[in-house]
């Protein structure tokens, strides 16, 4: 996929991997829209990209809010046109320090699922129909090794990522004939605020830089047609351009 001129929507784009992805996609010539709950942070990211001469827009929405989804998609489409690439990066751990499942409040589990699973479902549902009518599109789910390994205290987050991955596989199976493609990508452990919140004792030197992971993910997006839809991939095993 040639990214120049493509309309790309990235959630959770005000910091960490989302910010790095938004920047790299914009610098590849994509017309990007970044979404974050923090209006000031996401506008600062978009403004810096516009100052470089790129087309970048900021939207302040909470993907875990049911009422936000259609206004979000409407606003993004008004800015850059029908979405060609949707990256589900927004995610929440729930309360930190991470609790055992026995100590996890039902309301906290619900919130994690709303942001990490139900929000992406609603957002995909709002854009995938138009993608199918146009005969193509790409949806990327950012997942985690917590989806395949049972880590104590990562219960709510791990369950949400298992569900997100299988959601991607089912979307892929149901829309395979339409040209709309789905990929699940595990970015690995990165030096981000979320990782510090979860594991404050971790040595940053042992963690990947979001910018390096973003480079690998953008290369994957450019070559997505060569990857079977519904695949699960690990960023550390991907090639960077």
HELIX and SHEET records of a PDB file:
HELIX    1   1 UNK A   16  UNK A   27  1                                  12    
HELIX    2   2 UNK A   39  UNK A   51  1                                  13    
HELIX    3   3 UNK A   66  UNK A   68  5                                   3    
HELIX    4   4 UNK A   69  UNK A   80  1                                  12    
HELIX    5   5 UNK A  101  UNK A  103  5                                   3    
HELIX    6   6 UNK A  106  UNK A  113  1                                   8    
HELIX    7   7 UNK A  114  UNK A  118  3                                   5    
HELIX    8   8 UNK A  119  UNK A  134  1                                  16    
HELIX    9   9 UNK A  145  UNK A  147  5                                   3    
HELIX   10  10 UNK A  155  UNK A  175  1                                  21    
HELIX   11  11 UNK A  176  UNK A  178  5                                   3    
HELIX   12  12 UNK A  193  UNK A  198  1                                   6    
HELIX   13  13 UNK A  204  UNK A  206  5                                   3    
HELIX   14  14 UNK A  210  UNK A  222  1                                  13    
HELIX   15  15 UNK A  224  UNK A  226  5                                   3    
HELIX   16  16 UNK A  235  UNK A  237  5                                   3    
SHEET    1   A 7 UNK A  56  UNK A  60  0                                        
SHEET    2   A 7 UNK A  31  UNK A  36  1                                        
SHEET    3   A 7 UNK A   7  UNK A  11  1                                        
SHEET    4   A 7 UNK A  85  UNK A  88  1                                        
SHEET    5   A 7 UNK A 137  UNK A 143  1                                        
SHEET    6   A 7 UNK A 180  UNK A 186  1                                        
SHEET    7   A 7 UNK A 231  UNK A 234  1                                        
END                                                                             
